[in-house]
Each structure stands twice: as C-alpha cells, then as structure tokens.
Amino acid sequence: METKLKINSKEYQLERYPKTDDKSLRAWSNAELLILDYITNTKAQNIHLYNDRFGVFNTLLIDKNCTTIWTYSSQQKAIDQNLKLNNLPTNIVFKTPLDTIDTVELALIKLPKSVELFELFLQQIYKSADENTTVVCGFMTKYFSKSYLKKAAQYFEEVTQTNAWKKARLLVLKIPKIAIQEKELLNEIDFKGSFIKQYYGVFSSDKIDIGTQFLLSNLEIQSNELKVLDLASGNGVIAAEVINQNSKSKVTLVDDFNLAIASSKLNIKEANFICANELSGILSESFDLAVSNPPFHFEHENNIEVALLLFKGVYRCLKVNGRFILVANSHLNYKTHLEKIFEEVIIFKENKKFQIIVCKKY
C-alpha cells in the first residue's frame, strides 16, 4: 500500500483510517493532488476544506489558516492520525456543514459521492461568500455527472472545468449569484403515515431504503429488551420503530456521519446520540439488543472491513443472552463472518436480495 507522498521536494506519510487490507487503496487521490497543484501560488491565507477524508489537505496546507468542515467522526481521526505521523500540530478548527462559517476566501472540495451533500456544502459557502470567493472542486472523471455542474451553476455565475490530469479534473467556481433564495436542505420521507426528516447527503434521500423496510417489516422487539443499540443509525427510523414497539426502551443511536446524527435528532426526542465510527466509548455488556442496517459503501468503494470491526464491537457491548439483528445484502455473506464472533447465528428471513440475520451472545 502506497503511504508516502512527495510534493515540492517534501515527503509526507499518509495512511488511511480506518485501516484497510486492500493494498490498491491509498489516503489521497489524483483529484486532491490536482487541487493542491492548482492553488500552489495562491495568496489566500484563509482556506475552508471540504471532504478532506484522510487529511491530505490539512497535512499539506498546515502553514495556512484552514477551517475543516467535517462530516465523519472517522474523518476527524484520520486527519489527527496523519498530522501526528508527520509531526505536525493537531489544533484543527472543525466546523460541521450546518454551522455558520467565516467569510470564505478560498474553499477546496473533493467532490462527495452525494450531489445533495455537494449542495449542502455549496449553500454553506454561498452564505459566507463575497465577490472574491473562489471554490475549487476536484473529482475523478469516472465519478462525475452533469448534476454537479447544475448544482454549481445555481450558486455561482462562473463555473469552469480544467483539462484532465491522470483521470482527474477540477471545477472552479467564482462570482456568487445575487440574492438566491435560501432553502432548508432537508428531505421529508412519508413512511407509514409519518414523516421522517433528514438532511441532504444522508443515505437514501427520497425513501426508506428497501433493506431497512425489509428489516422493519420483520422486526419484533421483546419486552425485556430495554437497552437497545441502533448501529449505523442513519435518520433514526429503526430506532423510532423500536420505541414504537416498546416505549420503555432506552435507545442509543451511533453513526459515523454527523448529518445522520443531526437528522435522527429531528425524528426522535428522547435517546442517546453518538457520532462515532466504532464502539470503544461504550461500556461492555451494556445492551439487551442491537439492530443495524450496516453500510458497506465507503464513498465509491465497496468495503465490508468497517462492518466486520463493528460486529466485534457489538458482541462486546451486548449483555449475555443479548441479540444482534441486522439486515444485509445476501451477496455479502455476513453469516460466515458473524459465526466467527457470535455463538448463535441464524438467517431469520430472506428474499431475493436481503437477509435478516439474528445473532445471539451466550
């Protein structure tokens, strides 16, 4: 796995967090390198950084006054890890996409997979932009669509593309449009007569995804399952169903994505909300039940390594005789992996695409 990056005669050590065994992956892309090359001679001192997933921007621009717009707990840890690897200060200024930010002189964005999340970024920048604001967006050409251009053109008068370099390209945005009417970047999903709210960029924006629906239609909470963990909780719809079935349940929602946690707070009033990518901060044997529709996409990558680490954390956090119920795509073959962790693993329900797997700790 490539971990050394040499730029302008300096060598940096950059590693992915969470770690991966896939040796083809690295902690930076050519899109990020193209952005850094483009701004080599910039006079801007105040820079806002978006989607700096593993900290390449923070590491190489440490001499600038940077504000990092974070979206994932694991992102914060990756940035901290790589700054420490390079013996650099770790006093980063973090803001969320929902915060108010200072006037934007220069913003750097590695385009996210979600066009909606891109718009959330653009609206935050637009609110703090002036006539001198420049936004530089980097992307790998195979992941690009005209939808990004359309969104950019809603907020900026000047939207230009650079030539491609090593399958990467830039969008450069200048001159904010005048008097755009601000809109609340929230989706409302009608599900069984109730409206589930979620911020732009949260998984499955226009409906409850079919895997979650399959789980919810077959989920039965036992009366003694009073402490419940909802892992990779998204907008909180699974936790809401747990509370609906047993109002005495005390639910803890955990998600790596801060906009997912912010969304679930809109839908559930009384619960414990944790933005984290793992369960080390939770006491062992804390829960009677854990439920999950675990992710296996990491931006454009398919990766089950994170989910497998979470499963080990679930086992530790469950009480003896506790249950873990999850829904997953059948082709992922999670049952084989779960049998190495739990004493009992059964496929409770399945259809052509999904399996509901019930695990028990003894």
C-alpha positions as CSV (number, residue, x, y, z in Angstrom):
1,M,0.0,0.0,0.0
2,E,1.4,3.4,-1.0
3,T,1.8,5.6,2.0
4,K,4.5,8.1,1.0
5,L,3.6,11.2,-0.9
6,K,6.4,13.5,-2.3
7,I,5.4,17.1,-3.3
8,N,7.7,20.0,-3.8
9,S,10.8,18.1,-2.6
10,K,8.9,17.3,0.7
11,E,7.9,13.7,1.6
12,Y,4.7,13.1,3.7
13,Q,3.4,9.9,5.4
14,L,-0.3,9.5,4.8
15,E,-2.3,6.5,5.9
16,R,-6.0,5.6,5.7
17,Y,-8.2,5.4,8.8
18,P,-9.9,3.0,9.3
19,K,-7.1,0.8,8.1
20,T,-7.7,-1.5,5.2
21,D,-6.0,-4.6,3.9
22,D,-6.7,-3.6,0.3
23,K,-3.2,-2.7,-1.0
24,S,-4.7,-0.9,-4.0
25,L,-6.1,1.9,-1.8
26,R,-4.3,5.0,-0.6
27,A,-5.1,8.1,1.5
28,W,-5.2,10.5,-1.4
29,S,-6.5,10.7,-4.9
30,N,-5.2,12.5,-8.0
31,A,-8.2,14.8,-7.7
32,E,-6.8,16.1,-4.4
33,L,-3.3,16.4,-5.9
34,L,-4.7,18.4,-8.8
35,I,-6.4,20.8,-6.4
36,L,-3.2,21.3,-4.5
37,D,-1.2,21.9,-7.7
38,Y,-3.9,24.4,-8.8
39,I,-3.5,26.6,-5.7
40,T,0.3,26.3,-5.5
41,N,0.7,30.1,-5.9
42,T,-2.4,31.2,-4.1
43,K,-2.2,34.2,-1.9
44,A,-5.2,33.1,0.1
45,Q,-4.4,32.6,3.8
46,N,-7.9,31.6,5.0
47,I,-9.0,28.3,3.4
48,H,-12.1,26.2,4.0
49,L,-11.6,22.5,3.4
50,Y,-14.4,20.1,2.5
51,N,-14.4,16.3,2.3
52,D,-10.8,16.1,3.3
53,R,-11.5,12.4,4.1
54,F,-8.0,11.3,5.2
55,G,-6.3,14.7,5.9
56,V,-4.2,15.3,2.8
57,F,-5.3,18.9,2.6
58,N,-4.8,19.5,6.3
59,T,-1.4,17.9,6.2
60,L,0.0,19.8,3.1
61,L,-1.6,23.1,3.9
62,I,-0.7,23.2,7.6
63,D,1.0,26.6,7.1
64,K,-2.3,28.2,6.1
65,N,-5.2,29.3,8.3
66,C,-7.6,26.4,7.5
67,T,-11.1,25.6,8.7
68,T,-12.1,22.0,8.1
69,I,-15.8,21.1,7.5
70,W,-16.0,17.7,8.9
71,T,-18.8,15.1,8.2
72,Y,-17.5,11.9,9.7
73,S,-16.0,11.0,13.1
74,S,-13.6,8.7,11.3
75,Q,-12.5,11.7,9.2
76,Q,-11.5,13.6,12.2
77,K,-9.5,10.7,13.5
78,A,-7.8,10.2,10.1
79,I,-6.8,13.9,10.0
80,D,-5.4,13.7,13.5
81,Q,-3.5,10.5,12.7
82,N,-1.8,11.9,9.6
83,L,-0.9,15.2,11.3
84,K,0.8,13.2,14.1
85,L,2.5,10.9,11.6
86,N,4.2,14.0,10.1
87,N,4.9,15.6,13.4
88,L,2.6,18.5,12.7
89,P,0.3,20.4,15.1
90,T,-3.2,18.9,15.5
91,N,-5.1,22.0,16.7
92,I,-7.5,21.9,13.7
93,V,-10.6,24.2,13.6
94,F,-13.5,21.9,12.8
95,K,-17.0,23.0,11.7
96,T,-20.0,21.0,10.6
97,P,-21.9,21.6,7.3
98,L,-24.7,23.1,9.4
99,D,-22.6,25.7,11.2
100,T,-22.1,29.3,10.3
101,I,-18.6,29.9,8.9
102,D,-16.4,33.0,8.4
103,T,-16.2,34.8,5.1
104,V,-14.9,32.3,2.5
105,E,-11.8,33.4,0.6
106,L,-11.0,30.0,-0.9
107,A,-12.8,26.7,-0.5
108,L,-11.4,23.4,-1.5
109,I,-13.8,20.5,-2.1
110,K,-13.1,16.9,-3.0
111,L,-16.5,16.2,-4.6
112,P,-18.5,13.8,-2.5
113,K,-20.5,10.9,-4.0
114,S,-23.7,12.6,-3.0
115,V,-24.8,15.5,-5.1
116,E,-27.1,16.6,-2.3
117,L,-24.2,16.8,0.1
118,F,-22.3,18.8,-2.5
119,E,-25.3,21.3,-2.5
120,L,-25.2,21.4,1.3
121,F,-21.5,22.4,1.1
122,L,-22.3,25.0,-1.6
123,Q,-25.1,26.6,0.3
124,Q,-22.9,27.0,3.4
125,I,-20.1,28.5,1.3
126,Y,-22.6,30.8,-0.5
127,K,-23.9,32.2,2.7
128,S,-20.4,33.3,3.6
129,A,-19.1,34.2,0.2
130,D,-18.3,37.6,-1.3
131,E,-17.3,38.8,-4.8
132,N,-13.7,37.5,-4.3
133,T,-14.7,33.9,-3.2
134,T,-13.2,31.0,-5.2
135,V,-14.3,27.4,-4.9
136,V,-12.0,24.7,-6.3
137,C,-13.7,21.3,-6.6
138,G,-11.7,18.1,-7.6
139,F,-13.1,14.9,-8.9
140,M,-12.1,11.7,-10.7
141,T,-13.7,11.9,-14.1
142,K,-15.3,8.4,-13.9
143,Y,-17.4,9.5,-11.0
144,F,-18.6,12.9,-12.4
145,S,-22.0,13.7,-13.7
146,K,-23.7,16.9,-15.1
147,S,-25.7,17.0,-11.9
148,Y,-22.7,18.6,-10.2
149,L,-22.5,21.3,-12.9
150,K,-26.1,22.1,-12.5
151,K,-25.8,22.5,-8.7
152,A,-22.7,24.7,-9.0
153,A,-24.5,26.9,-11.6
154,Q,-27.3,27.5,-9.1
155,Y,-25.0,29.3,-6.7
156,F,-22.1,30.7,-8.9
157,E,-22.1,32.7,-12.1
158,E,-18.8,31.4,-13.3
159,V,-18.4,27.6,-13.5
160,T,-15.4,26.3,-15.4
161,Q,-13.7,23.0,-15.9
162,T,-10.0,22.4,-16.3
163,N,-8.2,19.9,-18.5
164,A,-7.9,16.4,-17.2
165,W,-4.8,15.1,-15.5
166,K,-4.3,11.5,-14.6
167,K,-8.1,11.0,-14.9
168,A,-8.8,13.9,-12.5
169,R,-10.4,17.3,-13.3
170,L,-11.4,20.5,-11.5
171,L,-14.5,22.6,-11.3
172,V,-13.6,26.2,-10.4
173,L,-16.5,28.4,-9.2
174,K,-16.4,32.2,-9.0
175,I,-18.8,35.2,-8.6
176,P,-21.6,34.1,-6.3
177,K,-25.1,34.8,-7.7
178,I,-27.1,37.6,-6.3
179,A,-29.9,37.1,-3.9
180,I,-30.5,33.4,-4.2
181,Q,-33.5,32.4,-2.0
182,E,-32.2,30.2,0.8
183,K,-33.9,26.8,1.2
184,E,-33.8,24.3,4.0
185,L,-31.8,21.4,2.7
186,L,-34.0,18.8,4.3
187,N,-35.8,15.8,2.8
188,E,-39.1,14.6,4.3
189,I,-39.9,10.9,3.7
190,D,-43.5,9.7,4.1
191,F,-43.3,6.3,5.8
192,K,-46.3,4.6,7.1
193,G,-48.2,7.9,7.7
194,S,-45.3,9.6,9.4
195,F,-42.7,12.0,8.0
196,I,-39.1,11.1,8.6
197,K,-36.8,14.2,8.2
198,Q,-33.2,14.0,7.1
199,Y,-30.6,16.5,5.9
200,Y,-29.2,16.4,2.4
201,G,-26.5,13.8,2.0
202,V,-27.9,11.2,4.4
203,F,-28.3,7.8,2.9
204,S,-31.4,7.1,0.8
205,S,-32.7,10.6,0.4
206,D,-36.2,10.1,-1.1
207,K,-37.4,6.9,0.6
208,I,-36.6,4.5,3.3
209,D,-34.3,2.1,1.6
210,I,-35.7,-1.4,0.8
211,G,-33.2,-3.2,3.1
212,T,-34.4,-1.2,6.0
213,Q,-38.0,-1.6,5.0
214,F,-37.5,-5.4,4.9
215,L,-36.0,-5.3,8.4
216,L,-38.7,-3.1,9.8
217,S,-41.5,-5.3,8.5
218,N,-40.0,-8.3,10.3
219,L,-38.6,-6.7,13.5
220,E,-40.2,-7.8,16.8
221,I,-38.8,-6.3,20.0
222,Q,-39.0,-8.5,23.1
223,S,-40.5,-7.0,26.2
224,N,-37.2,-7.5,28.2
225,E,-35.1,-5.7,25.5
226,L,-35.0,-2.4,27.3
227,K,-31.5,-1.1,26.4
228,V,-31.1,-1.0,22.6
229,L,-28.2,0.0,20.3
230,D,-29.0,1.2,16.8
231,L,-25.8,0.9,14.9
232,A,-25.2,3.0,11.7
233,S,-28.5,4.6,12.7
234,G,-28.9,7.0,9.7
235,N,-32.1,9.1,10.1
236,G,-33.2,7.0,13.1
237,V,-36.2,5.2,11.5
238,I,-35.1,1.8,13.0
239,A,-34.7,3.4,16.5
240,A,-38.2,5.0,16.1
241,E,-39.7,1.6,15.4
242,V,-38.0,0.1,18.5
243,I,-39.5,2.9,20.6
244,N,-42.9,2.5,18.9
245,Q,-42.9,-1.2,19.8
246,N,-41.7,-0.7,23.4
247,S,-41.9,2.8,24.8
248,K,-39.8,1.7,27.8
249,S,-36.8,1.1,25.6
250,K,-33.8,3.3,26.0
251,V,-32.1,3.6,22.6
252,T,-28.6,4.7,21.8
253,L,-28.0,5.7,18.2
254,V,-24.5,5.5,16.8
255,D,-23.4,6.8,13.3
256,D,-20.1,7.9,11.8
257,F,-21.9,10.7,9.8
258,N,-22.7,13.8,11.7
259,L,-25.6,14.7,9.4
260,A,-27.2,11.4,10.1
261,I,-27.0,12.0,13.9
262,A,-28.4,15.6,13.3
263,S,-31.2,14.1,11.3
264,S,-32.1,11.5,13.8
265,K,-32.4,14.2,16.5
266,L,-35.2,15.7,14.3
267,N,-37.1,12.4,14.4
268,I,-36.5,11.1,18.0
269,K,-36.7,13.3,21.0
270,E,-35.5,11.1,23.8
271,A,-32.5,8.9,23.1
272,N,-28.7,8.9,23.4
273,F,-27.0,10.1,20.2
274,I,-23.3,9.3,19.5
275,C,-21.4,10.4,16.4
276,A,-18.7,7.7,16.2
277,N,-17.3,5.2,13.8
278,E,-16.7,2.5,16.4
279,L,-17.9,1.4,19.8
280,S,-14.8,1.8,22.1
281,G,-16.5,4.5,24.1
282,I,-19.4,2.2,25.1
283,L,-19.2,0.0,28.2
284,S,-19.1,-3.8,27.7
285,E,-22.3,-5.7,28.2
286,S,-24.5,-2.5,28.0
287,F,-27.3,-3.6,25.7
288,D,-30.0,-6.2,25.5
289,L,-30.4,-5.7,21.8
290,A,-28.5,-4.3,18.9
291,V,-30.1,-3.5,15.5
292,S,-28.5,-2.4,12.3
293,N,-28.5,-1.9,8.6
294,P,-24.7,-1.7,8.3
295,P,-23.1,0.2,5.4
296,F,-20.7,-1.5,3.0
297,H,-20.1,1.5,0.8
298,F,-17.2,3.9,1.6
299,E,-17.9,6.7,-0.9
300,H,-17.3,5.0,-4.2
301,E,-15.7,1.9,-2.7
302,N,-17.3,-1.3,-1.6
303,N,-15.8,-2.3,1.7
304,I,-17.0,-4.7,4.4
305,E,-14.0,-4.3,6.7
306,V,-15.5,-1.5,8.7
307,A,-18.7,-3.5,9.2
308,L,-16.8,-6.5,10.4
309,L,-15.0,-4.4,13.1
310,L,-18.3,-3.0,14.2
311,F,-19.7,-6.6,14.6
312,K,-16.9,-7.4,17.0
313,G,-17.8,-4.2,18.9
314,V,-21.4,-5.2,19.1
315,Y,-20.5,-8.5,20.6
316,R,-18.6,-6.8,23.4
317,C,-21.3,-4.3,24.1
318,L,-24.1,-6.9,24.3
319,K,-25.2,-8.5,27.6
320,V,-25.1,-12.3,27.9
321,N,-28.2,-13.6,26.0
322,G,-28.3,-10.3,24.1
323,R,-29.4,-10.3,20.4
324,F,-28.0,-8.6,17.4
325,I,-30.4,-8.2,14.4
326,L,-29.2,-6.9,11.1
327,V,-30.2,-6.7,7.5
328,A,-27.7,-7.1,4.7
329,N,-27.4,-7.8,1.0
330,S,-27.3,-11.5,0.6
331,H,-24.1,-11.5,-1.6
332,L,-22.0,-10.1,1.3
333,N,-22.1,-13.5,3.1
334,Y,-22.1,-11.9,6.5
335,K,-23.4,-15.1,8.2
336,T,-20.0,-16.7,7.7
337,H,-18.2,-13.8,9.3
338,L,-20.7,-13.5,12.2
339,E,-20.3,-17.2,13.0
340,K,-16.7,-16.4,14.0
341,I,-17.9,-13.9,16.5
342,F,-21.3,-15.0,17.9
343,E,-22.3,-18.3,19.5
344,E,-25.5,-18.5,17.5
345,V,-26.2,-17.1,14.1
346,I,-29.3,-17.8,12.0
347,I,-30.9,-16.4,8.9
348,F,-34.3,-15.4,10.2
349,K,-35.8,-14.1,7.0
350,E,-34.6,-13.6,3.4
351,N,-35.8,-12.6,0.0
352,K,-34.1,-12.4,-3.4
353,K,-31.8,-9.5,-2.3
354,F,-31.6,-9.3,1.5
355,Q,-31.1,-11.4,4.6
356,I,-32.2,-10.7,8.1
357,I,-29.6,-12.3,10.4
358,V,-30.2,-12.8,14.1
359,C,-27.1,-13.4,16.3
360,K,-27.1,-14.3,20.0
361,K,-24.4,-14.0,22.6
362,Y,-24.1,-16.6,25.3
